[in-house]
Amino acid sequence: MPSSISAKKRVRQNEKRNLVGRSAKSAIRSYTKKVLAAVESGDSKEAAAQLRITSQQIDKATKRGIMHRNTAARHKSRLARMVAKIG
């Protein structure tokens, strides 16, 4: 248990940031599943639209430091390849 005031504040900040990061990662996973579902169904227009939304969400998470930029690039690249394969 932290005893100093600054350590207590740091714990509070970490809890908030953990919640924000967790919700952002969960949202990215949900958007990714939508892209994969569109790819599975073979709907190229829907897949492309979902890919655009997912890429935006991944970029926002990367900008806020939730996801590393190389990880973001890898995810976007894999999704784009899947969408291009059916398109």
PDB file of N, CA, C and O in Angstrom:
ATOM      1  N   MET A   1       0.841  -1.177   0.000  1.00  0.00           N
ATOM      2  CA  MET A   1       0.000   0.000   0.000  1.00  0.00           C
ATOM      3  C   MET A   1       0.889   1.244   0.000  1.00  0.00           C
ATOM      4  O   MET A   1       1.808   1.355   0.812  1.00  0.00           O
ATOM      5  N   PRO A   2       0.614   2.177  -0.913  1.00  0.00           N
ATOM      6  CA  PRO A   2       1.449   3.372  -0.957  1.00  0.00           C
ATOM      7  C   PRO A   2       1.219   4.248   0.277  1.00  0.00           C
ATOM      8  O   PRO A   2       0.107   4.364   0.791  1.00  0.00           O
ATOM      9  N   SER A   3       2.301   4.849   0.722  1.00  0.00           N
ATOM     10  CA  SER A   3       2.182   5.683   1.915  1.00  0.00           C
ATOM     11  C   SER A   3       2.305   7.175   1.604  1.00  0.00           C
ATOM     12  O   SER A   3       1.700   8.003   2.285  1.00  0.00           O
ATOM     13  N   SER A   4       3.080   7.516   0.588  1.00  0.00           N
ATOM     14  CA  SER A   4       3.237   8.941   0.274  1.00  0.00           C
ATOM     15  C   SER A   4       2.071   9.435  -0.576  1.00  0.00           C
ATOM     16  O   SER A   4       1.386   8.647  -1.228  1.00  0.00           O
ATOM     17  N   ILE A   5       1.860  10.721  -0.561  1.00  0.00           N
ATOM     18  CA  ILE A   5       0.761  11.325  -1.310  1.00  0.00           C
ATOM     19  C   ILE A   5       0.957  11.114  -2.809  1.00  0.00           C
ATOM     20  O   ILE A   5       0.007  10.800  -3.526  1.00  0.00           O
ATOM     21  N   SER A   6       2.183  11.286  -3.274  1.00  0.00           N
ATOM     22  CA  SER A   6       2.444  11.145  -4.711  1.00  0.00           C
ATOM     23  C   SER A   6       2.254   9.700  -5.171  1.00  0.00           C
ATOM     24  O   SER A   6       1.800   9.455  -6.289  1.00  0.00           O
ATOM     25  N   ALA A   7       2.601   8.750  -4.312  1.00  0.00           N
ATOM     26  CA  ALA A   7       2.410   7.338  -4.666  1.00  0.00           C
ATOM     27  C   ALA A   7       0.923   6.995  -4.730  1.00  0.00           C
ATOM     28  O   ALA A   7       0.497   6.221  -5.587  1.00  0.00           O
ATOM     29  N   LYS A   8       0.141   7.568  -3.827  1.00  0.00           N
ATOM     30  CA  LYS A   8      -1.304   7.338  -3.858  1.00  0.00           C
ATOM     31  C   LYS A   8      -1.916   7.919  -5.133  1.00  0.00           C
ATOM     32  O   LYS A   8      -2.783   7.313  -5.761  1.00  0.00           O
ATOM     33  N   LYS A   9      -1.440   9.106  -5.493  1.00  0.00           N
ATOM     34  CA  LYS A   9      -1.934   9.732  -6.717  1.00  0.00           C
ATOM     35  C   LYS A   9      -1.561   8.874  -7.932  1.00  0.00           C
ATOM     36  O   LYS A   9      -2.367   8.698  -8.845  1.00  0.00           O
ATOM     37  N   ARG A  10      -0.353   8.351  -7.934  1.00  0.00           N
ATOM     38  CA  ARG A  10       0.102   7.515  -9.037  1.00  0.00           C
ATOM     39  C   ARG A  10      -0.780   6.273  -9.174  1.00  0.00           C
ATOM     40  O   ARG A  10      -1.081   5.853 -10.291  1.00  0.00           O
ATOM     41  N   VAL A  11      -1.192   5.688  -8.064  1.00  0.00           N
ATOM     42  CA  VAL A  11      -2.075   4.523  -8.093  1.00  0.00           C
ATOM     43  C   VAL A  11      -3.418   4.897  -8.715  1.00  0.00           C
ATOM     44  O   VAL A  11      -3.961   4.149  -9.529  1.00  0.00           O
ATOM     45  N   ARG A  12      -3.956   6.069  -8.326  1.00  0.00           N
ATOM     46  CA  ARG A  12      -5.224   6.518  -8.894  1.00  0.00           C
ATOM     47  C   ARG A  12      -5.106   6.741 -10.405  1.00  0.00           C
ATOM     48  O   ARG A  12      -5.990   6.354 -11.169  1.00  0.00           O
ATOM     49  N   GLN A  13      -4.016   7.362 -10.819  1.00  0.00           N
ATOM     50  CA  GLN A  13      -3.810   7.623 -12.245  1.00  0.00           C
ATOM     51  C   GLN A  13      -3.700   6.316 -13.027  1.00  0.00           C
ATOM     52  O   GLN A  13      -4.266   6.178 -14.111  1.00  0.00           O
ATOM     53  N   ASN A  14      -2.964   5.360 -12.461  1.00  0.00           N
ATOM     54  CA  ASN A  14      -2.783   4.081 -13.136  1.00  0.00           C
ATOM     55  C   ASN A  14      -4.105   3.339 -13.296  1.00  0.00           C
ATOM     56  O   ASN A  14      -4.337   2.698 -14.321  1.00  0.00           O
ATOM     57  N   GLU A  15      -4.966   3.421 -12.294  1.00  0.00           N
ATOM     58  CA  GLU A  15      -6.267   2.758 -12.386  1.00  0.00           C
ATOM     59  C   GLU A  15      -7.109   3.371 -13.504  1.00  0.00           C
ATOM     60  O   GLU A  15      -7.744   2.649 -14.272  1.00  0.00           O
ATOM     61  N   LYS A  16      -7.113   4.703 -13.594  1.00  0.00           N
ATOM     62  CA  LYS A  16      -7.870   5.374 -14.651  1.00  0.00           C
ATOM     63  C   LYS A  16      -7.329   5.003 -16.025  1.00  0.00           C
ATOM     64  O   LYS A  16      -8.090   4.677 -16.936  1.00  0.00           O
ATOM     65  N   ARG A  17      -6.025   5.057 -16.161  1.00  0.00           N
ATOM     66  CA  ARG A  17      -5.410   4.763 -17.453  1.00  0.00           C
ATOM     67  C   ARG A  17      -5.624   3.314 -17.853  1.00  0.00           C
ATOM     68  O   ARG A  17      -5.782   3.004 -19.033  1.00  0.00           O
ATOM     69  N   ASN A  18      -5.630   2.425 -16.860  1.00  0.00           N
ATOM     70  CA  ASN A  18      -5.875   1.022 -17.137  1.00  0.00           C
ATOM     71  C   ASN A  18      -7.276   0.834 -17.703  1.00  0.00           C
ATOM     72  O   ASN A  18      -7.460   0.080 -18.659  1.00  0.00           O
ATOM     73  N   LEU A  19      -8.262   1.507 -17.125  1.00  0.00           N
ATOM     74  CA  LEU A  19      -9.632   1.396 -17.613  1.00  0.00           C
ATOM     75  C   LEU A  19      -9.768   1.939 -19.038  1.00  0.00           C
ATOM     76  O   LEU A  19     -10.429   1.333 -19.881  1.00  0.00           O
ATOM     77  N   VAL A  20      -9.139   3.078 -19.294  1.00  0.00           N
ATOM     78  CA  VAL A  20      -9.207   3.681 -20.624  1.00  0.00           C
ATOM     79  C   VAL A  20      -8.565   2.761 -21.654  1.00  0.00           C
ATOM     80  O   VAL A  20      -9.127   2.526 -22.724  1.00  0.00           O
ATOM     81  N   GLY A  21      -7.392   2.244 -21.328  1.00  0.00           N
ATOM     82  CA  GLY A  21      -6.688   1.358 -22.251  1.00  0.00           C
ATOM     83  C   GLY A  21      -7.439   0.067 -22.494  1.00  0.00           C
ATOM     84  O   GLY A  21      -7.500  -0.429 -23.619  1.00  0.00           O
ATOM     85  N   ARG A  22      -8.009  -0.472 -21.432  1.00  0.00           N
ATOM     86  CA  ARG A  22      -8.740  -1.727 -21.562  1.00  0.00           C
ATOM     87  C   ARG A  22      -9.968  -1.552 -22.450  1.00  0.00           C
ATOM     88  O   ARG A  22     -10.259  -2.411 -23.282  1.00  0.00           O
ATOM     89  N   SER A  23     -10.686  -0.451 -22.280  1.00  0.00           N
ATOM     90  CA  SER A  23     -11.877  -0.231 -23.099  1.00  0.00           C
ATOM     91  C   SER A  23     -11.497   0.014 -24.564  1.00  0.00           C
ATOM     92  O   SER A  23     -12.199  -0.431 -25.473  1.00  0.00           O
ATOM     93  N   ALA A  24     -10.396   0.715 -24.786  1.00  0.00           N
ATOM     94  CA  ALA A  24      -9.954   0.965 -26.160  1.00  0.00           C
ATOM     95  C   ALA A  24      -9.539  -0.332 -26.843  1.00  0.00           C
ATOM     96  O   ALA A  24      -9.868  -0.552 -28.009  1.00  0.00           O
ATOM     97  N   LYS A  25      -8.823  -1.186 -26.130  1.00  0.00           N
ATOM     98  CA  LYS A  25      -8.413  -2.466 -26.712  1.00  0.00           C
ATOM     99  C   LYS A  25      -9.617  -3.350 -26.982  1.00  0.00           C
ATOM    100  O   LYS A  25      -9.666  -4.057 -27.988  1.00  0.00           O
ATOM    101  N   SER A  26     -10.582  -3.307 -26.087  1.00  0.00           N
ATOM    102  CA  SER A  26     -11.803  -4.086 -26.288  1.00  0.00           C
ATOM    103  C   SER A  26     -12.550  -3.596 -27.518  1.00  0.00           C
ATOM    104  O   SER A  26     -13.056  -4.401 -28.299  1.00  0.00           O
ATOM    105  N   ALA A  27     -12.622  -2.291 -27.694  1.00  0.00           N
ATOM    106  CA  ALA A  27     -13.294  -1.729 -28.868  1.00  0.00           C
ATOM    107  C   ALA A  27     -12.582  -2.146 -30.150  1.00  0.00           C
ATOM    108  O   ALA A  27     -13.230  -2.470 -31.144  1.00  0.00           O
ATOM    109  N   ILE A  28     -11.264  -2.140 -30.130  1.00  0.00           N
ATOM    110  CA  ILE A  28     -10.498  -2.543 -31.314  1.00  0.00           C
ATOM    111  C   ILE A  28     -10.769  -4.008 -31.640  1.00  0.00           C
ATOM    112  O   ILE A  28     -10.915  -4.373 -32.806  1.00  0.00           O
ATOM    113  N   ARG A  29     -10.835  -4.843 -30.612  1.00  0.00           N
ATOM    114  CA  ARG A  29     -11.144  -6.260 -30.848  1.00  0.00           C
ATOM    115  C   ARG A  29     -12.545  -6.415 -31.442  1.00  0.00           C
ATOM    116  O   ARG A  29     -12.750  -7.244 -32.328  1.00  0.00           O
ATOM    117  N   SER A  30     -13.501  -5.632 -30.968  1.00  0.00           N
ATOM    118  CA  SER A  30     -14.865  -5.706 -31.496  1.00  0.00           C
ATOM    119  C   SER A  30     -14.908  -5.277 -32.959  1.00  0.00           C
ATOM    120  O   SER A  30     -15.548  -5.931 -33.783  1.00  0.00           O
ATOM    121  N   TYR A  31     -14.228  -4.179 -33.281  1.00  0.00           N
ATOM    122  CA  TYR A  31     -14.195  -3.721 -34.665  1.00  0.00           C
ATOM    123  C   TYR A  31     -13.492  -4.742 -35.560  1.00  0.00           C
ATOM    124  O   TYR A  31     -13.901  -4.960 -36.700  1.00  0.00           O
ATOM    125  N   THR A  32     -12.449  -5.357 -35.047  1.00  0.00           N
ATOM    126  CA  THR A  32     -11.727  -6.369 -35.818  1.00  0.00           C
ATOM    127  C   THR A  32     -12.636  -7.554 -36.123  1.00  0.00           C
ATOM    128  O   THR A  32     -12.607  -8.099 -37.226  1.00  0.00           O
ATOM    129  N   LYS A  33     -13.434  -7.944 -35.150  1.00  0.00           N
ATOM    130  CA  LYS A  33     -14.358  -9.056 -35.370  1.00  0.00           C
ATOM    131  C   LYS A  33     -15.385  -8.712 -36.434  1.00  0.00           C
ATOM    132  O   LYS A  33     -15.807  -9.586 -37.190  1.00  0.00           O
ATOM    133  N   LYS A  34     -15.794  -7.449 -36.503  1.00  0.00           N
ATOM    134  CA  LYS A  34     -16.737  -7.034 -37.539  1.00  0.00           C
ATOM    135  C   LYS A  34     -16.104  -7.150 -38.923  1.00  0.00           C
ATOM    136  O   LYS A  34     -16.760  -7.568 -39.877  1.00  0.00           O
ATOM    137  N   VAL A  35     -14.830  -6.779 -39.030  1.00  0.00           N
ATOM    138  CA  VAL A  35     -14.122  -6.910 -40.308  1.00  0.00           C
ATOM    139  C   VAL A  35     -14.040  -8.381 -40.690  1.00  0.00           C
ATOM    140  O   VAL A  35     -14.311  -8.744 -41.835  1.00  0.00           O
ATOM    141  N   LEU A  36     -13.668  -9.224 -39.741  1.00  0.00           N
ATOM    142  CA  LEU A  36     -13.529 -10.652 -40.024  1.00  0.00           C
ATOM    143  C   LEU A  36     -14.864 -11.275 -40.417  1.00  0.00           C
ATOM    144  O   LEU A  36     -14.912 -12.143 -41.288  1.00  0.00           O
ATOM    145  N   ALA A  37     -15.939 -10.840 -39.781  1.00  0.00           N
ATOM    146  CA  ALA A  37     -17.265 -11.361 -40.128  1.00  0.00           C
ATOM    147  C   ALA A  37     -17.632 -10.961 -41.554  1.00  0.00           C
ATOM    148  O   ALA A  37     -18.195 -11.764 -42.298  1.00  0.00           O
ATOM    149  N   ALA A  38     -17.321  -9.736 -41.935  1.00  0.00           N
ATOM    150  CA  ALA A  38     -17.608  -9.283 -43.296  1.00  0.00           C
ATOM    151  C   ALA A  38     -16.770 -10.043 -44.313  1.00  0.00           C
ATOM    152  O   ALA A  38     -17.242 -10.347 -45.408  1.00  0.00           O
ATOM    153  N   VAL A  39     -15.533 -10.350 -43.955  1.00  0.00           N
ATOM    154  CA  VAL A  39     -14.659 -11.120 -44.841  1.00  0.00           C
ATOM    155  C   VAL A  39     -15.200 -12.540 -44.988  1.00  0.00           C
ATOM    156  O   VAL A  39     -15.222 -13.092 -46.088  1.00  0.00           O
ATOM    157  N   GLU A  40     -15.633 -13.121 -43.885  1.00  0.00           N
ATOM    158  CA  GLU A  40     -16.178 -14.486 -43.925  1.00  0.00           C
ATOM    159  C   GLU A  40     -17.425 -14.554 -44.793  1.00  0.00           C
ATOM    160  O   GLU A  40     -17.628 -15.531 -45.515  1.00  0.00           O
ATOM    161  N   SER A  41     -18.258 -13.527 -44.729  1.00  0.00           N
ATOM    162  CA  SER A  41     -19.486 -13.527 -45.520  1.00  0.00           C
ATOM    163  C   SER A  41     -19.214 -13.204 -46.988  1.00  0.00           C
ATOM    164  O   SER A  41     -20.070 -13.437 -47.842  1.00  0.00           O
ATOM    165  N   GLY A  42     -18.035 -12.672 -47.284  1.00  0.00           N
ATOM    166  CA  GLY A  42     -17.669 -12.363 -48.663  1.00  0.00           C
ATOM    167  C   GLY A  42     -18.159 -11.010 -49.140  1.00  0.00           C
ATOM    168  O   GLY A  42     -18.112 -10.727 -50.338  1.00  0.00           O
ATOM    169  N   ASP A  43     -18.625 -10.174 -48.237  1.00  0.00           N
ATOM    170  CA  ASP A  43     -19.133  -8.847 -48.589  1.00  0.00           C
ATOM    171  C   ASP A  43     -17.972  -7.858 -48.615  1.00  0.00           C
ATOM    172  O   ASP A  43     -17.553  -7.355 -47.573  1.00  0.00           O
ATOM    173  N   SER A  44     -17.456  -7.584 -49.812  1.00  0.00           N
ATOM    174  CA  SER A  44     -16.244  -6.771 -49.916  1.00  0.00           C
ATOM    175  C   SER A  44     -16.502  -5.304 -49.548  1.00  0.00           C
ATOM    176  O   SER A  44     -15.635  -4.654 -48.963  1.00  0.00           O
ATOM    177  N   LYS A  45     -17.679  -4.784 -49.883  1.00  0.00           N
ATOM    178  CA  LYS A  45     -17.957  -3.379 -49.560  1.00  0.00           C
ATOM    179  C   LYS A  45     -18.072  -3.178 -48.053  1.00  0.00           C
ATOM    180  O   LYS A  45     -17.530  -2.223 -47.498  1.00  0.00           O
ATOM    181  N   GLU A  46     -18.779  -4.082 -47.410  1.00  0.00           N
ATOM    182  CA  GLU A  46     -18.918  -3.999 -45.956  1.00  0.00           C
ATOM    183  C   GLU A  46     -17.564  -4.194 -45.275  1.00  0.00           C
ATOM    184  O   GLU A  46     -17.247  -3.505 -44.306  1.00  0.00           O
ATOM    185  N   ALA A  47     -16.773  -5.128 -45.783  1.00  0.00           N
ATOM    186  CA  ALA A  47     -15.453  -5.379 -45.210  1.00  0.00           C
ATOM    187  C   ALA A  47     -14.564  -4.145 -45.343  1.00  0.00           C
ATOM    188  O   ALA A  47     -13.839  -3.795 -44.412  1.00  0.00           O
ATOM    189  N   ALA A  48     -14.619  -3.489 -46.501  1.00  0.00           N
ATOM    190  CA  ALA A  48     -13.804  -2.290 -46.714  1.00  0.00           C
ATOM    191  C   ALA A  48     -14.245  -1.165 -45.792  1.00  0.00           C
ATOM    192  O   ALA A  48     -13.411  -0.436 -45.255  1.00  0.00           O
ATOM    193  N   ALA A  49     -15.553  -1.020 -45.607  1.00  0.00           N
ATOM    194  CA  ALA A  49     -16.065   0.026 -44.719  1.00  0.00           C
ATOM    195  C   ALA A  49     -15.655  -0.246 -43.274  1.00  0.00           C
ATOM    196  O   ALA A  49     -15.235   0.664 -42.560  1.00  0.00           O
ATOM    197  N   GLN A  50     -15.775  -1.490 -42.852  1.00  0.00           N
ATOM    198  CA  GLN A  50     -15.388  -1.852 -41.490  1.00  0.00           C
ATOM    199  C   GLN A  50     -13.876  -1.725 -41.297  1.00  0.00           C
ATOM    200  O   GLN A  50     -13.413  -1.360 -40.216  1.00  0.00           O
ATOM    201  N   LEU A  51     -13.108  -2.029 -42.350  1.00  0.00           N
ATOM    202  CA  LEU A  51     -11.651  -1.887 -42.264  1.00  0.00           C
ATOM    203  C   LEU A  51     -11.267  -0.429 -42.042  1.00  0.00           C
ATOM    204  O   LEU A  51     -10.359  -0.133 -41.264  1.00  0.00           O
ATOM    205  N   ARG A  52     -11.957   0.479 -42.724  1.00  0.00           N
ATOM    206  CA  ARG A  52     -11.652   1.897 -42.564  1.00  0.00           C
ATOM    207  C   ARG A  52     -11.923   2.357 -41.135  1.00  0.00           C
ATOM    208  O   ARG A  52     -11.115   3.078 -40.550  1.00  0.00           O
ATOM    209  N   ILE A  53     -13.048   1.945 -40.578  1.00  0.00           N
ATOM    210  CA  ILE A  53     -13.392   2.313 -39.199  1.00  0.00           C
ATOM    211  C   ILE A  53     -12.393   1.705 -38.222  1.00  0.00           C
ATOM    212  O   ILE A  53     -11.940   2.369 -37.289  1.00  0.00           O
ATOM    213  N   THR A  54     -12.056   0.443 -38.443  1.00  0.00           N
ATOM    214  CA  THR A  54     -11.111  -0.242 -37.555  1.00  0.00           C
ATOM    215  C   THR A  54      -9.743   0.417 -37.604  1.00  0.00           C
ATOM    216  O   THR A  54      -9.097   0.592 -36.571  1.00  0.00           O
ATOM    217  N   SER A  55      -9.301   0.782 -38.792  1.00  0.00           N
ATOM    218  CA  SER A  55      -7.996   1.436 -38.930  1.00  0.00           C
ATOM    219  C   SER A  55      -7.973   2.769 -38.191  1.00  0.00           C
ATOM    220  O   SER A  55      -6.969   3.125 -37.574  1.00  0.00           O
ATOM    221  N   GLN A  56      -9.066   3.495 -38.255  1.00  0.00           N
ATOM    222  CA  GLN A  56      -9.137   4.761 -37.526  1.00  0.00           C
ATOM    223  C   GLN A  56      -9.032   4.536 -36.022  1.00  0.00           C
ATOM    224  O   GLN A  56      -8.327   5.270 -35.331  1.00  0.00           O
ATOM    225  N   GLN A  57      -9.724   3.534 -35.521  1.00  0.00           N
ATOM    226  CA  GLN A  57      -9.680   3.243 -34.092  1.00  0.00           C
ATOM    227  C   GLN A  57      -8.281   2.793 -33.663  1.00  0.00           C
ATOM    228  O   GLN A  57      -7.801   3.174 -32.596  1.00  0.00           O
ATOM    229  N   ILE A  58      -7.640   1.991 -34.490  1.00  0.00           N
ATOM    230  CA  ILE A  58      -6.282   1.542 -34.179  1.00  0.00           C
ATOM    231  C   ILE A  58      -5.332   2.738 -34.163  1.00  0.00           C
ATOM    232  O   ILE A  58      -4.472   2.836 -33.287  1.00  0.00           O
ATOM    233  N   ASP A  59      -5.485   3.647 -35.127  1.00  0.00           N
ATOM    234  CA  ASP A  59      -4.625   4.829 -35.175  1.00  0.00           C
ATOM    235  C   ASP A  59      -4.824   5.711 -33.940  1.00  0.00           C
ATOM    236  O   ASP A  59      -3.857   6.247 -33.398  1.00  0.00           O
ATOM    237  N   LYS A  60      -6.072   5.863 -33.496  1.00  0.00           N
ATOM    238  CA  LYS A  60      -6.334   6.654 -32.298  1.00  0.00           C
ATOM    239  C   LYS A  60      -5.682   6.030 -31.073  1.00  0.00           C
ATOM    240  O   LYS A  60      -5.101   6.728 -30.242  1.00  0.00           O
ATOM    241  N   ALA A  61      -5.785   4.711 -30.970  1.00  0.00           N
ATOM    242  CA  ALA A  61      -5.176   4.023 -29.828  1.00  0.00           C
ATOM    243  C   ALA A  61      -3.659   4.166 -29.866  1.00  0.00           C
ATOM    244  O   ALA A  61      -3.015   4.314 -28.827  1.00  0.00           O
ATOM    245  N   THR A  62      -3.097   4.122 -31.060  1.00  0.00           N
ATOM    246  CA  THR A  62      -1.646   4.271 -31.196  1.00  0.00           C
ATOM    247  C   THR A  62      -1.212   5.675 -30.806  1.00  0.00           C
ATOM    248  O   THR A  62      -0.193   5.860 -30.140  1.00  0.00           O
ATOM    249  N   LYS A  63      -1.992   6.657 -31.224  1.00  0.00           N
ATOM    250  CA  LYS A  63      -1.664   8.045 -30.918  1.00  0.00           C
ATOM    251  C   LYS A  63      -1.709   8.303 -29.414  1.00  0.00           C
ATOM    252  O   LYS A  63      -0.917   9.087 -28.891  1.00  0.00           O
ATOM    253  N   ARG A  64      -2.629   7.647 -28.728  1.00  0.00           N
ATOM    254  CA  ARG A  64      -2.768   7.835 -27.287  1.00  0.00           C
ATOM    255  C   ARG A  64      -1.822   6.942 -26.482  1.00  0.00           C
ATOM    256  O   ARG A  64      -1.816   6.999 -25.253  1.00  0.00           O
ATOM    257  N   GLY A  65      -1.022   6.117 -27.167  1.00  0.00           N
ATOM    258  CA  GLY A  65      -0.035   5.305 -26.476  1.00  0.00           C
ATOM    259  C   GLY A  65      -0.582   4.000 -25.923  1.00  0.00           C
ATOM    260  O   GLY A  65       0.071   3.356 -25.102  1.00  0.00           O
ATOM    261  N   ILE A  66      -1.764   3.602 -26.357  1.00  0.00           N
ATOM    262  CA  ILE A  66      -2.364   2.365 -25.872  1.00  0.00           C
ATOM    263  C   ILE A  66      -1.774   1.167 -26.604  1.00  0.00           C
ATOM    264  O   ILE A  66      -1.643   0.083 -26.035  1.00  0.00           O
ATOM    265  N   MET A  67      -1.421   1.369 -27.865  1.00  0.00           N
ATOM    266  CA  MET A  67      -0.890   0.300 -28.695  1.00  0.00           C
ATOM    267  C   MET A  67       0.405   0.789 -29.337  1.00  0.00           C
ATOM    268  O   MET A  67       0.501   1.944 -29.751  1.00  0.00           O
ATOM    269  N   HIS A  68       1.386  -0.082 -29.417  1.00  0.00           N
ATOM    270  CA  HIS A  68       2.649   0.270 -30.067  1.00  0.00           C
ATOM    271  C   HIS A  68       2.428   0.427 -31.561  1.00  0.00           C
ATOM    272  O   HIS A  68       1.582  -0.253 -32.141  1.00  0.00           O
ATOM    273  N   ARG A  69       3.185   1.318 -32.185  1.00  0.00           N
ATOM    274  CA  ARG A  69       2.937   1.627 -33.593  1.00  0.00           C
ATOM    275  C   ARG A  69       3.207   0.432 -34.502  1.00  0.00           C
ATOM    276  O   ARG A  69       2.516   0.260 -35.506  1.00  0.00           O
ATOM    277  N   ASN A  70       4.192  -0.394 -34.174  1.00  0.00           N
ATOM    278  CA  ASN A  70       4.459  -1.573 -35.010  1.00  0.00           C
ATOM    279  C   ASN A  70       3.347  -2.607 -34.867  1.00  0.00           C
ATOM    280  O   ASN A  70       2.982  -3.268 -35.840  1.00  0.00           O
ATOM    281  N   THR A  71       2.817  -2.746 -33.672  1.00  0.00           N
ATOM    282  CA  THR A  71       1.695  -3.651 -33.451  1.00  0.00           C
ATOM    283  C   THR A  71       0.486  -3.167 -34.236  1.00  0.00           C
ATOM    284  O   THR A  71      -0.217  -3.964 -34.858  1.00  0.00           O
ATOM    285  N   ALA A  72       0.246  -1.874 -34.206  1.00  0.00           N
ATOM    286  CA  ALA A  72      -0.872  -1.295 -34.949  1.00  0.00           C
ATOM    287  C   ALA A  72      -0.695  -1.527 -36.446  1.00  0.00           C
ATOM    288  O   ALA A  72      -1.647  -1.899 -37.133  1.00  0.00           O
ATOM    289  N   ALA A  73       0.493  -1.314 -36.944  1.00  0.00           N
ATOM    290  CA  ALA A  73       0.761  -1.510 -38.365  1.00  0.00           C
ATOM    291  C   ALA A  73       0.555  -2.973 -38.755  1.00  0.00           C
ATOM    292  O   ALA A  73       0.020  -3.262 -39.825  1.00  0.00           O
ATOM    293  N   ARG A  74       0.973  -3.881 -37.899  1.00  0.00           N
ATOM    294  CA  ARG A  74       0.810  -5.311 -38.174  1.00  0.00           C
ATOM    295  C   ARG A  74      -0.673  -5.687 -38.246  1.00  0.00           C
ATOM    296  O   ARG A  74      -1.090  -6.400 -39.159  1.00  0.00           O
ATOM    297  N   HIS A  75      -1.460  -5.212 -37.294  1.00  0.00           N
ATOM    298  CA  HIS A  75      -2.892  -5.509 -37.285  1.00  0.00           C
ATOM    299  C   HIS A  75      -3.578  -4.946 -38.534  1.00  0.00           C
ATOM    300  O   HIS A  75      -4.362  -5.637 -39.185  1.00  0.00           O
ATOM    301  N   LYS A  76      -3.277  -3.689 -38.858  1.00  0.00           N
ATOM    302  CA  LYS A  76      -3.891  -3.057 -40.013  1.00  0.00           C
ATOM    303  C   LYS A  76      -3.496  -3.770 -41.307  1.00  0.00           C
ATOM    304  O   LYS A  76      -4.322  -3.949 -42.202  1.00  0.00           O
ATOM    305  N   SER A  77      -2.248  -4.167 -41.395  1.00  0.00           N
ATOM    306  CA  SER A  77      -1.767  -4.834 -42.595  1.00  0.00           C
ATOM    307  C   SER A  77      -2.452  -6.181 -42.793  1.00  0.00           C
ATOM    308  O   SER A  77      -2.856  -6.519 -43.906  1.00  0.00           O
ATOM    309  N   ARG A  78      -2.579  -6.936 -41.729  1.00  0.00           N
ATOM    310  CA  ARG A  78      -3.219  -8.250 -41.835  1.00  0.00           C
ATOM    311  C   ARG A  78      -4.681  -8.121 -42.233  1.00  0.00           C
ATOM    312  O   ARG A  78      -5.176  -8.877 -43.069  1.00  0.00           O
ATOM    313  N   LEU A  79      -5.369  -7.156 -41.627  1.00  0.00           N
ATOM    314  CA  LEU A  79      -6.770  -6.956 -41.978  1.00  0.00           C
ATOM    315  C   LEU A  79      -6.910  -6.496 -43.427  1.00  0.00           C
ATOM    316  O   LEU A  79      -7.798  -6.954 -44.145  1.00  0.00           O
ATOM    317  N   ALA A  80      -6.034  -5.593 -43.852  1.00  0.00           N
ATOM    318  CA  ALA A  80      -6.090  -5.090 -45.218  1.00  0.00           C
ATOM    319  C   ALA A  80      -5.840  -6.197 -46.229  1.00  0.00           C
ATOM    320  O   ALA A  80      -6.468  -6.230 -47.287  1.00  0.00           O
ATOM    321  N   ARG A  81      -4.923  -7.105 -45.904  1.00  0.00           N
ATOM    322  CA  ARG A  81      -4.664  -8.237 -46.803  1.00  0.00           C
ATOM    323  C   ARG A  81      -5.896  -9.138 -46.928  1.00  0.00           C
ATOM    324  O   ARG A  81      -6.222  -9.607 -48.018  1.00  0.00           O
ATOM    325  N   MET A  82      -6.568  -9.371 -45.814  1.00  0.00           N
ATOM    326  CA  MET A  82      -7.775 -10.201 -45.844  1.00  0.00           C
ATOM    327  C   MET A  82      -8.863  -9.563 -46.696  1.00  0.00           C
ATOM    328  O   MET A  82      -9.525 -10.239 -47.484  1.00  0.00           O
ATOM    329  N   VAL A  83      -9.043  -8.247 -46.528  1.00  0.00           N
ATOM    330  CA  VAL A  83     -10.067  -7.542 -47.287  1.00  0.00           C
ATOM    331  C   VAL A  83      -9.696  -7.513 -48.764  1.00  0.00           C
ATOM    332  O   VAL A  83     -10.568  -7.672 -49.619  1.00  0.00           O
ATOM    333  N   ALA A  84      -8.426  -7.314 -49.077  1.00  0.00           N
ATOM    334  CA  ALA A  84      -7.991  -7.266 -50.479  1.00  0.00           C
ATOM    335  C   ALA A  84      -8.161  -8.619 -51.140  1.00  0.00           C
ATOM    336  O   ALA A  84      -8.416  -8.694 -52.342  1.00  0.00           O
ATOM    337  N   LYS A  85      -8.023  -9.680 -50.376  1.00  0.00           N
ATOM    338  CA  LYS A  85      -8.129 -11.026 -50.940  1.00  0.00           C
ATOM    339  C   LYS A  85      -9.548 -11.301 -51.443  1.00  0.00           C
ATOM    340  O   LYS A  85      -9.722 -11.980 -52.455  1.00  0.00           O
ATOM    341  N   ILE A  86     -10.570 -10.776 -50.741  1.00  0.00           N
ATOM    342  CA  ILE A  86     -11.939 -11.030 -51.203  1.00  0.00           C
ATOM    343  C   ILE A  86     -12.415  -9.980 -52.192  1.00  0.00           C
ATOM    344  O   ILE A  86     -13.387 -10.202 -52.914  1.00  0.00           O
ATOM    345  N   GLY A  87     -11.737  -8.834 -52.232  1.00  0.00           N
ATOM    346  CA  GLY A  87     -12.176  -7.727 -53.092  1.00  0.00           C
ATOM    347  C   GLY A  87     -11.677  -7.878 -54.487  1.00  0.00           C
ATOM    348  O   GLY A  87     -11.956  -7.033 -55.337  1.00  0.00           O
TER     349      GLY A  87
END
